[in-house]
């Protein structure tokens, strides 16, 4: 059976349930807060390969995935390519989630190169 509890946040002050008052907060482990941020990388025209310009961000995300979950948001083909690269860089596959973003097909420019719209992939770690 799961026990539910709630907390109310008012003006930045967390109001805890009365049951929390009975806990010895001095024995709580010293945990530093997890800071998450979004990192936008742009994929090239080859959906199966992460461009070199994005590799530093991908390596940072792979390192972060060893400690906490990483979320990838973007076109499914690009997001899957980024996940594969994260795993290749040593990230545990089960710590990576993908949120596909619905998009329109890539428009073609006059010289048959796809326009860079919808090629952005957000890594949240």
C-alpha positions as CSV (number, residue, x, y, z in Angstrom):
1,X,0.0,0.0,0.0
2,X,1.3,3.5,-0.9
3,X,1.1,6.3,1.6
4,X,0.3,9.7,0.0
5,X,1.4,13.0,1.4
6,X,1.2,16.5,0.2
7,X,3.0,19.8,0.6
8,X,1.8,23.3,-0.2
9,X,4.1,25.9,-1.6
10,X,3.2,29.5,-0.8
11,X,5.4,32.3,-1.9
12,X,8.5,30.0,-2.1
13,X,7.8,28.6,1.4
14,X,7.1,24.9,1.5
15,X,4.4,24.0,4.0
16,X,4.9,20.4,4.9
17,X,2.3,18.0,6.3
18,X,2.2,17.7,10.1
19,X,3.7,14.2,9.9
20,X,6.9,15.7,8.6
21,X,7.4,17.6,11.9
22,X,7.9,14.4,13.7
23,X,10.8,13.4,11.5
24,X,14.4,14.0,12.6
25,X,15.6,16.3,9.8
26,X,19.1,16.4,11.3
27,X,19.6,12.8,10.2
28,X,18.6,13.5,6.6
29,X,21.4,12.7,4.1
30,X,23.2,15.7,2.7
31,X,21.9,15.8,-0.9
32,X,22.8,18.5,-3.3
33,X,20.0,19.6,-5.5
34,X,19.9,18.3,-9.1
35,X,20.1,21.1,-11.5
36,X,18.6,20.3,-14.9
37,X,18.9,22.4,-18.0
38,X,18.0,22.1,-21.6
39,X,20.6,21.8,-24.3
40,X,19.6,22.3,-27.9
41,X,21.6,20.5,-30.6
42,X,21.0,20.7,-34.3
43,X,21.2,17.5,-36.4
44,X,22.5,17.4,-39.9
45,X,20.7,16.1,-43.0
46,X,21.8,12.5,-42.1
47,X,19.2,11.6,-39.5
48,X,21.2,8.6,-38.4
49,X,24.4,10.4,-37.3
50,X,25.0,13.0,-34.6
51,X,27.1,15.9,-36.1
52,X,30.6,16.6,-34.6
53,X,29.3,20.1,-33.5
54,X,26.9,18.4,-31.1
55,X,29.3,15.8,-29.7
56,X,30.5,17.8,-26.7
57,X,26.9,18.3,-25.5
58,X,26.2,14.6,-26.1
59,X,29.2,13.6,-24.1
60,X,28.1,15.8,-21.2
61,X,24.6,14.2,-21.4
62,X,26.1,10.7,-21.4
63,X,28.1,11.6,-18.2
64,X,25.0,13.0,-16.6
65,X,22.9,9.9,-17.5
66,X,25.2,7.8,-15.3
67,X,23.8,9.8,-12.3
68,X,20.3,10.8,-13.3
69,X,17.8,10.4,-16.1
70,X,18.2,12.2,-19.4
71,X,15.3,13.2,-21.6
72,X,15.5,13.7,-25.3
73,X,12.8,15.7,-27.2
74,X,12.6,16.1,-30.9
75,X,11.8,14.4,-34.1
76,X,11.8,10.6,-33.5
77,X,14.5,9.8,-36.0
78,X,16.8,12.5,-34.7
79,X,16.0,11.7,-31.0
80,X,16.8,8.0,-31.6
81,X,20.1,8.8,-33.2
82,X,21.0,10.9,-30.2
83,X,20.0,8.1,-27.8
84,X,22.2,5.7,-29.8
85,X,25.1,8.0,-29.5
86,X,24.5,8.5,-25.7
87,X,24.6,4.7,-25.2
88,X,27.7,4.5,-27.4
89,X,29.3,7.1,-25.1
90,X,28.6,4.9,-22.0
91,X,25.1,6.1,-20.9
92,X,22.8,3.4,-19.5
93,X,20.0,3.0,-22.0
94,X,17.4,2.7,-19.3
95,X,18.2,6.2,-18.0
96,X,17.3,7.8,-21.3
97,X,13.8,8.6,-22.3
98,X,12.6,10.0,-25.6
99,X,9.6,12.3,-26.1
100,X,8.9,12.5,-29.8
101,X,7.7,15.9,-31.0
102,X,5.2,15.9,-33.8
103,X,6.6,17.7,-36.8
104,X,5.9,18.3,-40.4
105,X,8.1,16.7,-43.1
106,X,11.2,18.7,-43.7
107,X,10.9,21.2,-46.4
108,X,13.3,21.0,-49.3
109,X,15.4,24.0,-50.4
110,X,16.1,24.8,-54.1
111,X,19.3,22.8,-54.1
112,X,17.7,19.6,-52.6
113,X,19.1,20.2,-49.1
114,X,16.5,20.0,-46.3
115,X,15.9,23.2,-44.5
116,X,17.2,23.1,-40.9
117,X,13.7,23.6,-39.4
118,X,12.7,20.7,-37.1
119,X,16.2,19.5,-36.8
120,X,16.7,20.7,-33.2
121,X,16.8,18.1,-30.5
122,X,16.6,19.1,-26.9
123,X,18.6,17.2,-24.3
124,X,17.4,17.7,-20.7
125,X,19.9,16.7,-18.0
